[in-house]
Amino acid sequence: MSRNDAAPGTVTAPPSRIRRLLSHLYIQCLIGVIAGAAVGWLWPSVGADLKPLGDGFIALVKMMIAPIIFCTVVHGIASMDNLRAVGRVSLKALIYFEVLTTIAMVIGLVVVNVVKPGSGLHIDVSSLSTDSLPPAATEHEGFADFVLAMIPATLVSALTGNEILPVLIVSVLFGFGLHASGEAGLSIARGVEKFSTVLFTLIRWIMRLAPIGAFGSMAFTIGNYGLDTLRHLALLVGSFWLTALFFVLVVLGSVMRLNGLRLLPFLRYIKEELLIVLGTSSTEPVLPRMMAKLQHVGAAKPVVGITLPAGYSFNLDGTAIYLTMGSVFLAQALGIDLSLTQQLSMLAVMLLTSKGAAGVTGSGFIALAATLSAIPHVPVAALALIFGIDRFMSEARALTSLVGNGVATLAVAKWEGQLDEARAKAVLSGEIPFVPAPVTPVPEPKAVTPEPQREPVPAAG
């Protein structure tokens, strides 16, 4: 029956509307997450085997992170008229990061002491083994090793490694070098800006695979760990998610209001990125899009280029909550009674170990291992208790840290006077939609038509 032959009163949605709806990346990612959860639940073995889909998508994006950060930071510094602004932005950002991560840790510490999710387990530490833990989870780096690791072996090796801090150091130094090199540096800065345009074009192509990555990651999580967990572990997971939600809505919401903006419209604005992070448990895949969206919302490019990448190492709010709740939970499970002084000393160590953890899946778990290695109160072997459910908390860590870094960038831009508030309110209200820059097609080479041969003109005389 054709559309014209439909029964009277029947309302059919135009196919074009459905196509437009399905063309949105967040709808595609949502379908991927739901489908992955269904596959993992109905066919666990199949879901567990789909892990390479998520890992492959994250690997594709990770290979683009270092050059994109390099180009953005270098061009931002080289194009600034006043280099004092770079130091001022960096200082304000670091102060903000330290204050917010401390607040996140204190909130986590209060919740885990009130809820006591680990009390009653009575685990014998001698029965635990670290054989099932990742090799990096039992290693610990001291403060000197942490600082030296930020210095890359060569200028180029920073762009080929897996850490963000060496990339930032090289980018800042190179940007200052270009700024001090006069006209020669200015021409290179223009080339860097053009190169970044190519990189963002590649990212747009890669992001089309996000629904597949979200499907594979969610299918693996449900298929490998199942829907049921023990009561104590479920209580830890639930209380952690609620604490992260409280931090986002109350603390980060207050920061937004202090800067004349509202949190909920901002969350709607980055809904695509939130769903990608929910499916992949990693904030790295959305870093390029977050940089583009924060610039679109009215934050100055140099502020975004410095604050957002730095936040991926220094402002992991979700990881900060996880560290306090995870460490005290393990102490409760082992029957270790931590005094207030001991818990505060752990918090002081966490202020260091939480820094430098990249926004990738499992980084919070490694930071927790480093914390337990640095303090004598809780043995590292206790990590085996939460290794299996860490994935269920990884999504909350990543989501909280993503929102926290977005809010931090807008706050620093406002304090620096580099935020167009009128544009920000218009964008967040939907008046100015975010439209990714179109991919410029490569022009077809034009056929060269040979000119007709002319008869030689005879010489006069």
C-alpha positions as CSV (number, residue, x, y, z in Angstrom):
1,M,0.0,0.0,0.0
2,S,1.5,3.3,-1.0
3,R,1.6,6.4,1.3
4,N,-1.4,7.9,-0.5
5,D,-3.4,4.7,0.2
6,A,-2.9,4.8,3.9
7,A,-6.0,4.4,6.1
8,P,-7.7,7.7,7.1
9,G,-6.4,9.1,10.4
10,T,-3.2,7.1,10.2
11,V,-0.2,9.3,11.0
12,T,3.1,8.2,9.5
13,A,6.4,9.9,10.1
14,P,8.1,11.1,7.0
15,P,11.1,8.9,6.2
16,S,13.3,12.0,6.0
17,R,12.6,12.8,9.7
18,I,13.6,9.3,10.8
19,R,16.7,9.5,8.7
20,R,17.5,12.9,10.2
21,L,17.0,11.4,13.7
22,L,19.3,8.4,13.0
23,S,21.9,10.7,11.5
24,H,22.6,12.2,14.9
25,L,25.7,10.7,16.5
26,Y,24.3,10.6,20.0
27,I,21.3,8.5,18.7
28,Q,23.6,6.1,17.0
29,C,25.7,5.8,20.2
30,L,22.7,5.2,22.3
31,I,21.5,2.4,20.0
32,G,25.0,1.0,20.2
33,V,25.0,1.1,24.0
34,I,21.6,-0.6,24.3
35,A,22.4,-3.2,21.6
36,G,25.7,-4.0,23.3
37,A,24.1,-4.4,26.7
38,A,21.5,-6.8,25.2
39,V,24.1,-8.9,23.4
40,G,26.3,-9.1,26.6
41,W,23.2,-10.2,28.6
42,L,21.8,-12.7,26.2
43,W,25.0,-14.1,24.8
44,P,27.8,-13.4,27.4
45,S,30.5,-15.3,25.6
46,V,29.8,-13.4,22.3
47,G,29.7,-10.1,24.2
48,A,33.1,-10.8,25.9
49,D,34.6,-11.5,22.5
50,L,33.5,-8.1,21.2
51,K,36.0,-6.2,23.3
52,P,38.3,-5.5,20.3
53,L,35.6,-3.3,18.8
54,G,35.8,-0.8,21.6
55,D,39.6,-1.1,22.0
56,G,40.1,-0.5,18.3
57,F,38.0,2.6,18.3
58,I,39.9,4.0,21.3
59,A,43.2,3.2,19.7
60,L,42.2,5.1,16.5
61,V,41.4,8.2,18.5
62,K,44.4,7.9,20.8
63,M,46.8,8.1,17.9
64,M,45.3,11.6,17.1
65,I,45.4,13.0,20.6
66,A,49.1,14.0,20.9
67,P,49.3,15.8,17.5
68,I,46.0,17.6,18.1
69,I,47.1,18.9,21.5
70,F,50.5,19.9,20.1
71,C,49.0,21.9,17.3
72,T,46.3,23.6,19.5
73,V,48.7,24.6,22.3
74,V,51.5,25.7,20.0
75,H,49.3,27.8,17.8
76,G,47.5,29.2,20.8
77,I,50.7,30.4,22.5
78,A,52.4,31.5,19.3
79,S,49.4,33.7,18.4
80,M,49.0,35.4,21.8
81,D,50.2,39.0,22.0
82,N,50.9,38.9,25.7
83,L,52.9,35.8,26.9
84,R,52.0,36.7,30.5
85,A,48.5,35.6,29.7
86,V,49.8,32.0,29.2
87,G,51.3,31.8,32.7
88,R,48.2,33.5,34.1
89,V,45.8,31.0,32.5
90,S,48.0,28.1,33.6
91,L,48.2,29.3,37.2
92,K,44.4,29.9,37.5
93,A,43.7,26.5,35.9
94,L,46.1,24.7,38.3
95,I,44.6,26.4,41.4
96,Y,41.1,25.5,40.2
97,F,42.1,21.9,39.6
98,E,43.6,21.5,43.0
99,V,40.6,23.0,44.8
100,L,38.0,21.0,42.9
101,T,39.9,17.6,43.2
102,T,40.3,18.2,46.9
103,I,36.6,18.8,47.3
104,A,35.8,15.7,45.3
105,M,38.1,13.6,47.5
106,V,36.6,15.0,50.7
107,I,33.1,14.2,49.5
108,G,34.1,10.7,48.6
109,L,35.7,10.3,52.0
110,V,32.6,11.4,53.8
111,V,30.2,9.1,51.8
112,V,32.3,6.0,52.2
113,N,32.6,6.5,56.0
114,V,28.8,7.0,56.3
115,V,27.6,4.2,53.9
116,K,30.4,1.7,54.9
117,P,30.0,-0.5,51.8
118,G,32.9,-2.8,52.8
119,S,32.0,-3.4,56.4
120,G,31.1,-7.0,57.2
121,L,33.2,-8.7,54.5
122,H,36.0,-9.8,56.8
123,I,38.4,-10.7,54.0
124,D,41.6,-12.4,55.1
125,V,44.4,-10.5,53.3
126,S,46.5,-13.7,53.2
127,S,44.0,-15.2,50.8
128,L,44.5,-12.4,48.3
129,S,46.9,-12.6,45.4
130,T,48.1,-10.0,42.9
131,D,48.5,-12.5,40.1
132,S,45.3,-11.4,38.4
133,L,46.2,-7.7,38.5
134,P,47.8,-5.8,35.6
135,P,51.6,-5.6,35.9
136,A,51.5,-1.8,36.3
137,A,49.1,-2.1,39.2
138,T,51.8,-3.4,41.5
139,E,54.4,-0.9,40.5
140,H,54.9,2.5,42.1
141,E,56.7,5.6,41.0
142,G,58.1,8.0,43.5
143,F,57.8,11.8,43.2
144,A,61.1,12.1,41.5
145,D,60.2,9.4,38.9
146,F,56.8,11.1,38.4
147,V,58.5,14.5,37.6
148,L,61.2,12.9,35.4
149,A,58.6,11.0,33.4
150,M,57.1,14.3,32.3
151,I,60.3,15.0,30.3
152,P,60.4,13.1,27.0
153,A,63.5,11.4,25.7
154,T,63.3,13.5,22.5
155,L,61.2,16.2,21.1
156,V,59.4,13.8,18.8
157,S,59.0,11.0,21.3
158,A,56.5,13.0,23.3
159,L,54.2,12.8,20.3
160,T,54.5,9.0,20.0
161,G,54.1,8.1,23.7
162,N,50.9,7.5,25.7
163,E,51.2,10.3,28.2
164,I,49.7,13.8,27.9
165,L,52.0,15.7,30.3
166,P,55.2,15.3,28.0
167,V,53.1,16.5,25.1
168,L,52.0,19.6,27.0
169,I,55.6,20.4,28.1
170,V,56.9,20.1,24.5
171,S,54.0,22.1,23.1
172,V,54.4,24.9,25.6
173,L,58.2,25.1,25.0
174,F,57.7,25.0,21.2
175,G,55.0,27.6,21.3
176,F,57.2,30.0,23.3
177,G,60.0,29.3,20.8
178,L,57.8,30.2,17.9
179,H,56.6,33.3,19.6
180,A,60.2,34.4,20.2
181,S,61.4,33.7,16.6
182,G,59.7,36.6,14.9
183,E,58.6,36.3,11.3
184,A,60.0,32.8,10.9
185,G,58.0,31.5,13.9
186,L,54.9,33.2,12.6
187,S,55.0,31.4,9.3
188,I,55.5,28.0,11.1
189,A,52.5,28.9,13.4
190,R,50.4,29.4,10.3
191,G,51.5,26.0,9.0
192,V,50.6,24.4,12.4
193,E,47.1,25.9,12.2
194,K,46.6,24.4,8.7
195,F,47.9,21.1,9.8
196,S,45.4,21.0,12.8
197,T,42.6,21.5,10.3
198,V,43.7,18.3,8.6
199,L,43.8,16.5,11.9
200,F,40.3,17.5,12.9
201,T,39.0,16.3,9.5
202,L,40.5,12.9,10.3
203,I,38.9,13.0,13.7
204,R,35.5,13.6,12.2
205,W,35.9,10.6,10.0
206,I,37.0,8.4,12.9
207,M,34.1,9.6,15.1
208,R,31.7,8.0,12.7
209,L,32.8,4.7,14.1
210,A,31.9,5.7,17.7
211,P,28.6,3.7,17.8
212,I,30.5,0.5,16.9
213,G,33.1,1.2,19.6
214,A,30.3,1.9,22.1
215,F,28.5,-1.4,21.1
216,G,31.6,-3.5,21.5
217,S,32.7,-2.0,24.9
218,M,29.2,-2.3,26.4
219,A,28.8,-5.9,25.2
220,F,32.1,-6.8,26.7
221,T,31.3,-5.3,30.1
222,I,28.0,-7.0,30.5
223,G,29.1,-10.3,28.9
224,N,32.3,-10.6,31.0
225,Y,31.0,-9.5,34.4
226,G,27.3,-10.2,34.2
227,L,24.4,-8.2,35.6
228,D,24.6,-9.6,39.1
229,T,27.3,-8.7,41.7
230,L,27.7,-9.3,45.3
231,R,25.8,-7.0,47.7
232,H,28.8,-5.3,49.1
233,L,30.3,-4.6,45.7
234,A,27.0,-3.4,44.3
235,L,26.7,-1.1,47.3
236,L,30.1,0.3,46.5
237,V,29.3,0.8,42.8
238,G,25.9,2.4,43.6
239,S,27.2,4.8,46.3
240,F,30.1,5.8,44.0
241,W,27.7,6.6,41.1
242,L,25.4,8.6,43.4
243,T,28.4,10.5,44.9
244,A,29.6,11.3,41.4
245,L,26.2,12.5,40.4
246,F,26.0,14.7,43.5
247,F,29.4,16.2,42.7
248,V,28.3,17.0,39.2
249,L,24.9,18.5,40.0
250,V,25.8,20.4,43.2
251,V,29.5,21.3,43.1
252,L,29.9,21.7,39.3
253,G,26.4,23.2,39.1
254,S,27.4,25.8,41.6
255,V,30.6,26.7,39.7
256,M,28.5,27.2,36.5
257,R,26.1,29.5,38.3
258,L,28.9,31.5,39.8
259,N,30.0,32.2,36.3
260,G,26.6,33.1,35.0
261,L,25.8,29.9,33.2
262,R,23.7,26.8,34.0
263,L,24.8,23.2,34.1
264,L,21.9,21.3,32.6
265,P,21.9,23.2,29.3
266,F,25.7,22.5,29.1
267,L,25.1,18.8,29.7
268,R,22.5,18.8,26.8
269,Y,25.1,20.6,24.7
270,I,27.7,17.8,25.2
271,K,25.2,14.9,25.2
272,E,27.0,13.3,22.2
273,E,30.3,13.3,24.0
274,L,28.7,12.0,27.2
275,L,27.2,9.0,25.4
276,I,30.5,8.2,23.7
277,V,32.3,8.3,27.1
278,L,29.5,6.1,28.6
279,G,30.1,3.5,25.9
280,T,33.9,3.6,25.9
281,S,34.7,4.4,29.5
282,S,37.3,6.9,28.2
283,T,37.4,10.6,27.9
284,E,40.2,10.7,25.3
285,P,38.0,9.9,22.3
286,V,36.0,13.1,22.8
287,L,38.9,15.5,23.5
288,P,39.0,17.0,20.0
289,R,35.2,17.4,19.9
290,M,35.2,19.0,23.4
291,M,37.9,21.5,22.3
292,A,35.8,22.4,19.2
293,K,32.6,22.7,21.2
294,L,34.1,24.8,24.0
295,Q,35.5,27.2,21.4
296,H,32.1,27.3,19.7
297,V,30.4,28.1,23.0
298,G,32.5,31.3,23.3
299,A,35.8,30.3,25.1
300,A,38.9,31.7,23.6
301,K,41.0,29.2,21.7
302,P,44.3,29.7,23.7
303,V,42.4,29.2,27.0
304,V,40.8,26.0,25.7
305,G,44.1,24.7,24.3
306,I,45.8,25.1,27.6
307,T,43.1,24.3,30.2
308,L,41.3,21.3,28.7
309,P,44.3,19.1,27.9
310,A,45.9,20.0,31.3
311,G,42.6,19.0,33.0
312,Y,43.0,15.5,31.5
313,S,46.0,15.1,33.8
314,F,45.4,17.4,36.7
315,N,41.6,17.6,37.0
316,L,40.2,14.1,37.2
317,D,37.3,14.7,39.5
318,G,35.8,11.2,39.0
319,T,39.2,9.6,39.8
320,A,39.5,11.7,42.9
321,I,36.2,10.4,44.3
322,Y,37.1,6.9,43.3
323,L,40.5,7.0,45.1
324,T,39.0,7.9,48.5
325,M,36.0,5.6,48.3
326,G,38.0,2.7,46.9
327,S,40.9,2.8,49.4
328,V,38.6,3.1,52.4
329,F,36.3,0.4,51.1
330,L,39.3,-2.0,50.9
331,A,40.2,-1.1,54.5
332,Q,36.7,-1.8,55.6
333,A,36.6,-5.1,53.8
334,L,39.9,-6.2,55.4
335,G,38.7,-5.1,58.9
336,I,41.3,-2.3,59.1
337,D,40.1,0.6,61.2
338,L,41.6,3.8,59.7
339,S,41.8,6.8,62.0
340,L,40.9,10.3,60.8
341,T,44.7,11.2,60.7
342,Q,45.4,8.1,58.6
343,Q,42.6,8.9,56.1
344,L,43.8,12.5,55.8
345,S,47.4,11.3,55.1
346,M,46.0,9.1,52.4
347,L,44.1,12.0,50.9
348,A,47.4,14.0,50.8
349,V,49.1,11.2,48.9
350,M,46.1,11.0,46.5
351,L,46.5,14.6,45.6
352,L,49.8,13.5,43.9
353,T,48.9,10.1,42.6
354,S,45.7,11.4,41.0
355,K,47.7,13.7,38.8
356,G,49.1,12.5,35.5
357,A,46.6,9.7,35.1
358,A,45.4,9.8,31.5
359,G,41.7,9.8,30.7
360,V,41.7,6.2,29.5
361,T,40.0,3.1,30.8
362,G,41.7,1.7,33.9
363,S,43.8,4.8,34.7
364,G,41.9,5.3,38.0
365,F,42.6,1.7,39.0
366,I,46.4,2.3,38.4
367,A,46.2,5.5,40.4
368,L,44.6,3.6,43.3
369,A,47.4,1.0,43.1
370,A,50.0,3.8,43.3
371,T,48.2,5.3,46.3
372,L,48.1,2.0,48.2
373,S,51.8,1.4,47.3
374,A,52.7,4.8,48.9
375,I,50.9,4.2,52.2
376,P,51.3,1.4,54.8
377,H,47.7,1.2,55.9
378,V,46.1,-1.0,53.1
379,P,48.0,-3.7,51.2
380,V,48.1,-3.5,47.4
381,A,46.9,-7.1,47.2
382,A,43.5,-6.0,48.4
383,L,43.0,-4.5,44.9
384,A,42.0,-8.0,43.7
385,L,38.7,-7.4,45.5
386,I,37.5,-4.7,43.2
387,F,39.4,-5.5,40.0
388,G,36.4,-7.3,38.6
389,I,33.9,-4.5,39.2
390,D,36.3,-1.6,38.4
391,R,34.8,-1.4,34.9
392,F,31.3,-0.5,36.4
393,M,32.9,2.5,38.1
394,S,35.0,3.5,35.1
395,E,32.1,5.0,33.3
396,A,31.2,7.2,36.2
397,R,34.8,8.3,36.6
398,A,35.1,9.2,33.0
399,L,31.7,11.1,32.8
400,T,32.5,13.1,36.0
401,S,35.9,14.0,34.8
402,L,34.7,15.0,31.3
403,V,32.0,17.4,32.8
404,G,34.5,18.7,35.3
405,N,37.0,19.6,32.7
406,G,34.4,21.3,30.5
407,V,33.2,23.4,33.4
408,A,36.8,24.2,34.4
409,T,37.6,25.5,30.9
410,L,34.5,27.8,30.9
411,A,35.3,29.0,34.5
412,V,38.9,29.8,33.7
413,A,37.9,31.5,30.4
414,K,35.4,33.6,32.4
415,W,37.9,34.6,35.0
416,E,40.4,35.5,32.3
417,G,37.9,37.6,30.5
418,Q,38.1,35.3,27.4
419,L,34.5,34.0,27.4
420,D,31.8,35.5,25.2
421,E,28.9,35.2,27.7
422,A,26.2,36.3,25.3
423,R,27.3,33.7,22.8
424,A,27.7,31.1,25.5
425,K,24.1,31.6,26.6
426,A,22.8,31.6,23.0
427,V,24.7,28.4,22.2
428,L,23.6,26.6,25.4
429,S,20.0,27.6,24.8
430,G,20.1,26.1,21.3
431,E,19.8,29.4,19.4
432,I,23.2,28.8,17.8
433,P,23.6,25.1,17.1
434,F,27.0,23.4,16.9
435,V,27.7,22.4,13.3
436,P,31.0,20.6,12.7
437,A,33.1,22.3,10.0
438,P,32.3,20.6,6.7
439,V,35.0,18.5,5.1
440,T,36.3,20.4,2.1
441,P,36.3,18.0,-0.9
442,V,39.5,17.7,-2.8
443,P,38.9,19.4,-6.2
444,E,39.2,17.1,-9.2
445,P,42.3,17.9,-11.3
446,K,41.4,19.8,-14.4
447,A,42.3,18.3,-17.7
448,V,44.9,20.4,-19.4
449,T,43.9,21.1,-23.0
450,P,47.0,21.7,-25.2
451,E,46.9,24.9,-27.0
452,P,46.6,24.7,-30.8
453,Q,49.9,25.1,-32.6
454,R,50.1,28.4,-34.4
455,E,51.7,28.8,-37.8
456,P,55.1,30.6,-37.5
457,V,54.9,34.2,-38.6
458,P,57.4,34.8,-41.4
459,A,60.0,37.4,-40.7
460,A,59.6,40.8,-42.4
461,G,61.8,41.6,-45.4
